[in-house]
Amino acid sequence: MNLEEENQQLRAQIDQLQKDNELMQERIAWLEDSLDANSKYLDDMLLRVDKVERQIKYLASMQDQPDAVRPLSEETPPPHY
Protein backbone atom coordinates (compact mmCIF):
# COMPACT_ATOMS: atom_id res chain seq x y z
CA MET A 1 0.00 0.00 0.00
CA ASN A 2 1.42 3.37 -0.92
CA LEU A 3 1.41 6.54 1.12
CA GLU A 4 -1.56 8.07 -0.76
CA GLU A 5 -3.78 5.06 -0.06
CA GLU A 6 -2.83 5.11 3.62
CA ASN A 7 -3.70 8.82 3.78
CA GLN A 8 -7.09 8.16 2.17
CA GLN A 9 -7.81 5.39 4.68
CA LEU A 10 -6.79 7.62 7.55
CA ARG A 11 -9.02 10.44 6.25
CA ALA A 12 -11.94 8.01 5.96
CA GLN A 13 -11.36 6.82 9.51
CA ILE A 14 -11.15 10.41 10.77
CA ASP A 15 -14.38 11.29 8.96
CA GLN A 16 -16.12 8.28 10.50
CA LEU A 17 -14.81 9.16 13.96
CA GLN A 18 -16.08 12.73 13.56
CA LYS A 19 -19.52 11.46 12.54
CA ASP A 20 -19.57 9.06 15.48
CA ASN A 21 -18.51 11.87 17.80
CA GLU A 22 -21.35 14.11 16.56
CA LEU A 23 -23.87 11.30 17.08
CA MET A 24 -22.60 10.68 20.59
CA GLN A 25 -22.84 14.40 21.40
CA GLU A 26 -26.44 14.45 20.13
CA ARG A 27 -27.28 11.42 22.25
CA ILE A 28 -25.66 12.96 25.32
CA ALA A 29 -27.63 16.18 24.81
CA TRP A 30 -30.86 14.18 24.49
CA LEU A 31 -30.04 12.19 27.63
CA GLU A 32 -29.26 15.37 29.56
CA ASP A 33 -32.62 16.86 28.51
CA SER A 34 -34.41 13.67 29.50
CA LEU A 35 -32.61 13.60 32.83
CA ASP A 36 -33.58 17.21 33.54
CA ALA A 37 -37.22 16.55 32.66
CA ASN A 38 -37.32 13.41 34.81
CA SER A 39 -35.66 15.23 37.68
CA LYS A 40 -38.29 17.99 37.57
CA TYR A 41 -41.08 15.40 37.40
CA LEU A 42 -39.62 13.51 40.36
CA ASP A 43 -39.31 16.72 42.39
CA ASP A 44 -42.97 17.48 41.69
CA MET A 45 -44.03 13.97 42.69
CA LEU A 46 -42.03 14.18 45.93
CA LEU A 47 -43.72 17.47 46.78
CA ARG A 48 -47.11 15.88 46.15
CA VAL A 49 -46.27 12.87 48.29
CA ASP A 50 -45.12 15.18 51.08
CA LYS A 51 -48.39 17.11 50.87
CA VAL A 52 -50.47 13.93 50.96
CA GLU A 53 -48.49 12.64 53.94
CA ARG A 54 -49.18 15.87 55.83
CA GLN A 55 -52.90 15.64 54.97
CA ILE A 56 -53.06 12.04 56.16
CA LYS A 57 -51.31 12.93 59.41
CA TYR A 58 -53.75 15.80 59.92
CA LEU A 59 -56.77 13.58 59.28
CA ALA A 60 -55.36 10.92 61.60
CA SER A 61 -54.88 13.50 64.33
CA MET A 62 -58.46 14.67 63.86
CA GLN A 63 -59.66 11.12 64.38
CA ASP A 64 -57.92 10.94 67.74
CA GLN A 65 -59.81 13.97 69.06
CA PRO A 66 -62.95 13.04 71.00
CA ASP A 67 -65.01 15.91 69.56
CA ALA A 68 -64.03 15.16 65.97
CA VAL A 69 -67.19 13.12 65.42
CA ARG A 70 -70.36 14.12 67.22
CA PRO A 71 -73.34 11.87 67.68
CA LEU A 72 -75.96 12.21 64.96
CA SER A 73 -78.44 13.68 67.44
CA GLU A 74 -76.08 16.59 68.03
CA GLU A 75 -75.45 17.28 64.36
CA THR A 76 -77.19 20.31 62.89
CA PRO A 77 -79.13 19.36 59.73
CA PRO A 78 -78.30 21.26 56.54
CA PRO A 79 -80.48 24.32 55.85
CA HIS A 80 -82.46 22.69 53.05
CA TYR A 81 -84.09 20.12 55.41
Beta strands, then each sheet from edge to edge (+ up, - down):
end
